[in-house]
Amino acid sequence: MKGPARWKALPALCALVALAGCYHYQEVGLDELAPAQEVRIRVSITQAEILEETLRRDNPRVIRGTVAQREGGSLYLDVPVVTELRVGRMESLRQRIELPESSIQELERRHLDRGRTALVIGGTAIVIGGIVAGLIVQSEGTVGEDVPPSDENRIPISIPLGGWR
């Protein structure tokens, strides 16, 4: 690819980087959970065997999902089963599973890392700004160079081609 054409995918790549690396997981206790929080849970081997057929994953011991509720010694989790791209966004089909609290070996809550997010967004803005500035400097003086000057003064005239009545 020549010239600016090779840079067309760069803003999309920068946006992907900005969206991808801004979270981390922090270990928490069951009492610290609230509905709608995203979590990552490691369950016992016995519980993994029970969930293996339901989740159909390579490693059912580690489960990522959203807390639905906690009730009667169990944690209810909405887990993505199928994820697909629809009209420019990712959509997930979710299934609610029940995890006995006794089967949970490790529990981590997903947190937005504000420092990393600010650095990634700032860096992305600087890169995109540099690309735009470079393209502007590169294109200076080229506007209208492809069109030869014309000495003609044309005025469009409308001539009816149909007959008059």
Helices and strands as residue ranges (DSSP letters): G 3-7, H 10-20, E 23-27, G 30-32, E 38-43, H 45-55, E 62-71, E 74-86, E 89-100, G 101-103, E 104-112, H 114-139
